[in-house]
Amino acid sequence: MSVVPNTRNRPDSEERDRKRIPHFWRVEKGEGRLPVVHVSEREPATGAYVATGIHHDGLKVSVPFAVDIDLSGIDRL
């Protein structure tokens, strides 16, 4: 996992390809203070990244591990 504080330091696609990162989540600031999570997965046959979801209110995925996060309440933490 990599956490990058701003877009200038965001790993580019070339770096992700070189490291062969199988699952890539990009978290951005959405409306107000709430996050938007963009989820991509590396397609094994081509090596290209395929968007598998854009999550606004909640993030629920089963790969690479099960996660169920209520994004709508994250600013109350």
PyMOL CGO cylinders between C-alpha atoms (Angstrom):
from pymol import cmd
from pymol.cgo import CYLINDER

trace = [
    CYLINDER, 0.00, 0.00, 0.00, 1.18, 3.51, -0.78, 0.3, 1, 1, 1, 1, 1, 1,
    CYLINDER, 1.18, 3.51, -0.78, -0.31, 6.64, 0.69, 0.3, 1, 1, 1, 1, 1, 1,
    CYLINDER, -0.31, 6.64, 0.69, 0.55, 9.77, -1.24, 0.3, 1, 1, 1, 1, 1, 1,
    CYLINDER, 0.55, 9.77, -1.24, -0.45, 13.17, 0.19, 0.3, 1, 1, 1, 1, 1, 1,
    CYLINDER, -0.45, 13.17, 0.19, -0.77, 15.14, -3.06, 0.3, 1, 1, 1, 1, 1, 1,
    CYLINDER, -0.77, 15.14, -3.06, -1.01, 14.72, -6.82, 0.3, 1, 1, 1, 1, 1, 1,
    CYLINDER, -1.01, 14.72, -6.82, 2.58, 15.80, -7.50, 0.3, 1, 1, 1, 1, 1, 1,
    CYLINDER, 2.58, 15.80, -7.50, 3.82, 12.67, -5.76, 0.3, 1, 1, 1, 1, 1, 1,
    CYLINDER, 3.82, 12.67, -5.76, 1.18, 10.30, -7.11, 0.3, 1, 1, 1, 1, 1, 1,
    CYLINDER, 1.18, 10.30, -7.11, 2.74, 7.22, -8.73, 0.3, 1, 1, 1, 1, 1, 1,
    CYLINDER, 2.74, 7.22, -8.73, 2.27, 7.35, -12.49, 0.3, 1, 1, 1, 1, 1, 1,
    CYLINDER, 2.27, 7.35, -12.49, 1.04, 4.43, -14.60, 0.3, 1, 1, 1, 1, 1, 1,
    CYLINDER, 1.04, 4.43, -14.60, 4.59, 3.60, -15.69, 0.3, 1, 1, 1, 1, 1, 1,
    CYLINDER, 4.59, 3.60, -15.69, 5.66, 3.13, -12.07, 0.3, 1, 1, 1, 1, 1, 1,
    CYLINDER, 5.66, 3.13, -12.07, 2.58, 0.98, -11.30, 0.3, 1, 1, 1, 1, 1, 1,
    CYLINDER, 2.58, 0.98, -11.30, 3.34, -1.14, -14.38, 0.3, 1, 1, 1, 1, 1, 1,
    CYLINDER, 3.34, -1.14, -14.38, 6.96, -1.60, -13.35, 0.3, 1, 1, 1, 1, 1, 1,
    CYLINDER, 6.96, -1.60, -13.35, 5.97, -2.65, -9.83, 0.3, 1, 1, 1, 1, 1, 1,
    CYLINDER, 5.97, -2.65, -9.83, 3.09, -4.80, -11.17, 0.3, 1, 1, 1, 1, 1, 1,
    CYLINDER, 3.09, -4.80, -11.17, 0.67, -3.51, -8.55, 0.3, 1, 1, 1, 1, 1, 1,
    CYLINDER, 0.67, -3.51, -8.55, -2.40, -5.79, -8.92, 0.3, 1, 1, 1, 1, 1, 1,
    CYLINDER, -2.40, -5.79, -8.92, -4.96, -3.55, -7.16, 0.3, 1, 1, 1, 1, 1, 1,
    CYLINDER, -4.96, -3.55, -7.16, -4.88, 0.23, -7.18, 0.3, 1, 1, 1, 1, 1, 1,
    CYLINDER, -4.88, 0.23, -7.18, -7.12, 2.51, -5.13, 0.3, 1, 1, 1, 1, 1, 1,
    CYLINDER, -7.12, 2.51, -5.13, -7.05, 6.26, -5.65, 0.3, 1, 1, 1, 1, 1, 1,
    CYLINDER, -7.05, 6.26, -5.65, -8.73, 8.33, -2.95, 0.3, 1, 1, 1, 1, 1, 1,
    CYLINDER, -8.73, 8.33, -2.95, -9.68, 11.89, -3.84, 0.3, 1, 1, 1, 1, 1, 1,
    CYLINDER, -9.68, 11.89, -3.84, -11.58, 14.65, -2.11, 0.3, 1, 1, 1, 1, 1, 1,
    CYLINDER, -11.58, 14.65, -2.11, -15.19, 14.57, -3.25, 0.3, 1, 1, 1, 1, 1, 1,
    CYLINDER, -15.19, 14.57, -3.25, -18.07, 16.86, -2.36, 0.3, 1, 1, 1, 1, 1, 1,
    CYLINDER, -18.07, 16.86, -2.36, -17.38, 18.71, 0.87, 0.3, 1, 1, 1, 1, 1, 1,
    CYLINDER, -17.38, 18.71, 0.87, -14.97, 16.71, 3.00, 0.3, 1, 1, 1, 1, 1, 1,
    CYLINDER, -14.97, 16.71, 3.00, -16.11, 13.27, 1.86, 0.3, 1, 1, 1, 1, 1, 1,
    CYLINDER, -16.11, 13.27, 1.86, -13.74, 11.02, -0.11, 0.3, 1, 1, 1, 1, 1, 1,
    CYLINDER, -13.74, 11.02, -0.11, -14.31, 9.35, -3.46, 0.3, 1, 1, 1, 1, 1, 1,
    CYLINDER, -14.31, 9.35, -3.46, -12.45, 6.06, -3.99, 0.3, 1, 1, 1, 1, 1, 1,
    CYLINDER, -12.45, 6.06, -3.99, -11.52, 4.98, -7.54, 0.3, 1, 1, 1, 1, 1, 1,
    CYLINDER, -11.52, 4.98, -7.54, -10.72, 1.24, -7.65, 0.3, 1, 1, 1, 1, 1, 1,
    CYLINDER, -10.72, 1.24, -7.65, -8.73, -0.40, -10.47, 0.3, 1, 1, 1, 1, 1, 1,
    CYLINDER, -8.73, -0.40, -10.47, -7.43, -3.90, -11.02, 0.3, 1, 1, 1, 1, 1, 1,
    CYLINDER, -7.43, -3.90, -11.02, -4.58, -5.06, -13.22, 0.3, 1, 1, 1, 1, 1, 1,
    CYLINDER, -4.58, -5.06, -13.22, -5.89, -7.35, -15.97, 0.3, 1, 1, 1, 1, 1, 1,
    CYLINDER, -5.89, -7.35, -15.97, -3.53, -10.36, -16.02, 0.3, 1, 1, 1, 1, 1, 1,
    CYLINDER, -3.53, -10.36, -16.02, -3.72, -11.11, -19.77, 0.3, 1, 1, 1, 1, 1, 1,
    CYLINDER, -3.72, -11.11, -19.77, -2.90, -7.59, -20.96, 0.3, 1, 1, 1, 1, 1, 1,
    CYLINDER, -2.90, -7.59, -20.96, -1.33, -5.98, -17.88, 0.3, 1, 1, 1, 1, 1, 1,
    CYLINDER, -1.33, -5.98, -17.88, -3.63, -2.98, -18.35, 0.3, 1, 1, 1, 1, 1, 1,
    CYLINDER, -3.63, -2.98, -18.35, -5.58, -1.43, -15.48, 0.3, 1, 1, 1, 1, 1, 1,
    CYLINDER, -5.58, -1.43, -15.48, -9.35, -1.73, -15.60, 0.3, 1, 1, 1, 1, 1, 1,
    CYLINDER, -9.35, -1.73, -15.60, -11.62, 0.47, -13.50, 0.3, 1, 1, 1, 1, 1, 1,
    CYLINDER, -11.62, 0.47, -13.50, -13.76, -1.75, -11.28, 0.3, 1, 1, 1, 1, 1, 1,
    CYLINDER, -13.76, -1.75, -11.28, -15.65, 0.95, -9.39, 0.3, 1, 1, 1, 1, 1, 1,
    CYLINDER, -15.65, 0.95, -9.39, -16.03, 4.51, -8.19, 0.3, 1, 1, 1, 1, 1, 1,
    CYLINDER, -16.03, 4.51, -8.19, -17.26, 4.61, -4.61, 0.3, 1, 1, 1, 1, 1, 1,
    CYLINDER, -17.26, 4.61, -4.61, -18.90, 7.69, -3.05, 0.3, 1, 1, 1, 1, 1, 1,
    CYLINDER, -18.90, 7.69, -3.05, -21.00, 6.74, -0.01, 0.3, 1, 1, 1, 1, 1, 1,
    CYLINDER, -21.00, 6.74, -0.01, -19.41, 3.42, 0.83, 0.3, 1, 1, 1, 1, 1, 1,
    CYLINDER, -19.41, 3.42, 0.83, -16.51, 1.25, -0.22, 0.3, 1, 1, 1, 1, 1, 1,
    CYLINDER, -16.51, 1.25, -0.22, -17.33, -2.46, -0.36, 0.3, 1, 1, 1, 1, 1, 1,
    CYLINDER, -17.33, -2.46, -0.36, -14.96, -4.79, -2.18, 0.3, 1, 1, 1, 1, 1, 1,
    CYLINDER, -14.96, -4.79, -2.18, -13.95, -8.44, -1.82, 0.3, 1, 1, 1, 1, 1, 1,
    CYLINDER, -13.95, -8.44, -1.82, -10.53, -8.34, -3.52, 0.3, 1, 1, 1, 1, 1, 1,
    CYLINDER, -10.53, -8.34, -3.52, -7.69, -8.21, -2.67, 0.3, 1, 1, 1, 1, 1, 1,
    CYLINDER, -7.69, -8.21, -2.67, -9.40, -8.55, 0.74, 0.3, 1, 1, 1, 1, 1, 1,
    CYLINDER, -9.40, -8.55, 0.74, -12.86, -7.88, 2.11, 0.3, 1, 1, 1, 1, 1, 1,
    CYLINDER, -12.86, -7.88, 2.11, -13.47, -4.22, 2.98, 0.3, 1, 1, 1, 1, 1, 1,
    CYLINDER, -13.47, -4.22, 2.98, -16.73, -2.50, 3.89, 0.3, 1, 1, 1, 1, 1, 1,
    CYLINDER, -16.73, -2.50, 3.89, -16.31, 1.17, 4.84, 0.3, 1, 1, 1, 1, 1, 1,
    CYLINDER, -16.31, 1.17, 4.84, -19.03, 3.78, 5.29, 0.3, 1, 1, 1, 1, 1, 1,
    CYLINDER, -19.03, 3.78, 5.29, -17.48, 6.76, 3.51, 0.3, 1, 1, 1, 1, 1, 1,
    CYLINDER, -17.48, 6.76, 3.51, -20.41, 9.05, 4.35, 0.3, 1, 1, 1, 1, 1, 1,
    CYLINDER, -20.41, 9.05, 4.35, -19.45, 9.09, 8.03, 0.3, 1, 1, 1, 1, 1, 1,
    CYLINDER, -19.45, 9.09, 8.03, -15.70, 9.34, 7.65, 0.3, 1, 1, 1, 1, 1, 1,
    CYLINDER, -15.70, 9.34, 7.65, -15.62, 13.07, 8.44, 0.3, 1, 1, 1, 1, 1, 1,
    CYLINDER, -15.62, 13.07, 8.44, -17.10, 12.31, 11.89, 0.3, 1, 1, 1, 1, 1, 1,
    CYLINDER, -17.10, 12.31, 11.89, -14.01, 10.35, 12.99, 0.3, 1, 1, 1, 1, 1, 1,
]
cmd.load_cgo(trace, "trace")
